[in-house]
Amino acid sequence: MVSPLRGRLAGRMETGRESMVTGASDEPGGTDDDALLAAFAAGDVAAARLLTDRHLPRVLAHAARLLGQRAEAEDVAQEAMLRLWRKAPEWEPGGARVSTWLYRVVANLCADRTRRAREVALEAAPEPRDGAPTVVARMEAEDRAAALQAALMRLPERQREAVVLRHIEGLGNGEIARIMETSIEAIESLIARGKRALAADLTDKREALGLDDE
């Protein structure tokens, strides 16, 4: 759940609002990300709330997959969104997509934390799906998620990031290359090596985890 984190962000936005240009409008100046950032830079906190609702869940999920720990991921997600608010006054429309920029910031923040603490506690707590799955089915799903998270955490940082962006976030290689600031060829190599390492680690669970070649 991201509601408590969203609440903390709202408080931080209000606290930092005085440093922004004043003159809020009744409605954000548009619904695309660039327009919302421009509106927030002009003092419209409602625009930041809309951007938070749009991007925070995926930012938090991505950080959790890279770090393997929910509490750490919440700190990273909060910092990434706060950096976006600070960036708003100088944001250039038509440049990098907000989602691409956020993925890059999250990756850098996670890498910093991983370097500071190599032994990260694994935490696999998938949110319950609608309906009432049997206890056995839920345990099997949790086992698969835990096995994947553990295997991901054993990958080198950049292999893990590339595999997560491609096979969990579902991004294309071109977008991943922009996020990781490298070439498409390098991304293809990172993904291929990461998948081979995961396959060796997970063996018979490879197909169940959706890591077969497409």
N, C-alpha and C positions, 0 to 999 in steps of 0.2 A: 504494500500500500504506500502511496506517496503523499497522502493528505497531511501528516505531520510535517514532512519536509516542505510541502508547498506552503504551509502556514509559516514556517521559519523564514522561507524566502520572502513571503509577503511582508513580514516584519522588517527584514533587512532592506527591502525595496523602499519601504516608507521611511526608514531611518536615513537612507542615502539620498532621498529625493531632493533635499535642499541643495545638493551639489549639482543638480541638473538644471537646465534652463526651465524657467517657470512658464506658465501659460497653457495649462491643460485644456484640451478640447472635450466636448461632451462625448464624442465617439472617436475611436482610433481612426487615423487617416488611411483606412484600407485594411484588408484582411491578409495580404501577403506579408511574409516575414520582414522584408525591407521596409514596408510602410509602417508596420507595427514598431520596429526599432526606431524609425524616425519619429513616430508619435511619442514613444517613451522618452526619447532624447529631448522632446519639447515639453516634457513634464506630465505626460499622460500615463499614470501608473496602471490604468486598466489595460493598456496595450501590452505591458509586461506580463500581466496576469494571463492574457490570451496566449502569449508566447510560452509561458510556463506550462499551461494546460496542454499545449501542442507538443512541446519537446521534452519536458521533464520525465515522463514515463520511459521513453526510449533512452534518454541519457542515463537515467538511473539503472535500467536493465543492462545497458552496455557496460557501465562501470562495474556492475556486480559480476558480469561474466568475465571481465578481465581480472578482477581482484579476487573473486571467490568468497567475498565477505560483504554482507549487506550493510553493516554499520559503516565500514570504510567507503563503500560505494555511495552511501548517502552524503558523506562529507565531500566526495569528489563531485557528485552531481550538483550539490549546492554551490561549490566553488566555481564549477563550469558556468552555471547560470548567472552567478554574480559577475563573472568576468564578461559575460555577454552584455549585461546591463552597463558595465563600465565602458564597454566598447561602443555602445549605441551612439554617442555623439559623433564618433569618427567613422561610423560604418559607411561603406561605399556600396550603394545599390548597384546590382548587376554584377557584382564580383562573386566571391565565394558564397555558396548557399549557407544559410545559417546552420542547417543540419551537418554539413561537411565541416564547418568551423567548429561546431560543438564536439563532433566525433574526434577531431584532432586534439582539442583541448583535453577531453576526457582521456585519450590515449596517453598524452604527455603527463597528466596528473597521476594516472595509474602507474606509469613507468617509474615516476619519481618515488611513489610510495613502495613499489615492489623492490626497487633498489635499496630503499632504506630498511625494508623488512622482508627478506627473502622467504622466510618461512611464514606463509599466509595460512591461517586457519580456513579449512574448507567449510562451506555452509551451503547445503542444498535444501532449500525450502520452497518448492514450487507452489504457487498459489492454487488453491483448489478450483477445479473446473465446475461449471454448472452441472447439476445432476448429482447423483450419489454413486460414485464408482465404488466397487467392492474394495474391501481392505486389501486384498491380495493385489488387485490391479493398481491401487494407489501405491502400495509398497514397491511394486515392480517399476512403476513410473519414477518413483523417487530414487530407486537404485540406479536406473538408467541415467537420470539427471546427475546424480552424485558421481557416477563413473565418468561421465563426460566432463563434468567440471574438474574432477581430479586429474583426468588426462590432459585437459586444456592447461591446467596450472603447471604441468610438467613440461610443456612446450617452451621454447625460447620466446621472449616477449613479443617480437615482431611476427613470428609465425602464429602465435596465439591470436594476436590482434587481427591479422589477415584472415585467418580461418573463421573467427567470430563474425567479422564484418561480412564475409562472403556467405557462410553457411547458416548463420543464425540471424544476422540482421538482413540477409538477402540482398546486399548491395552488389552492383556490377564491378568488374575489375577496374574500369576507368575511374569510377567514383572512389574506390578504395585507394587507388594510386594517388588521387588528389588528397585524400585524407592523410595518408601516410607519407606524402611528399616524396614519391619515388616513381619509377616507371611501371608500366603495365607488365612488362616482362619480369621485373623483380617481384611484383605481386603474384604473378602466376607461379613463379618459383617458390615463393614463401608458402603459398597455399598448397602446392604439390608436396613440398617437404613436410608441411604440417600435417596433411592428411595421411601421408605415409607413416609418420610417427604415431599419429592417433590410431591408425589401423593396427600397427604392431602392438600398441599398448592395449587396445580394446578387443582385438581379434574378433571373436564371433559376435560382438555387440555392434560391429561397424554398420551393418545394414539397418539395425533397429534405431540407430542414432542418426540416420539420414546422411551418412558421409560417403555413400557410394558415388562413384563418378557419374556425372549427369550425361 
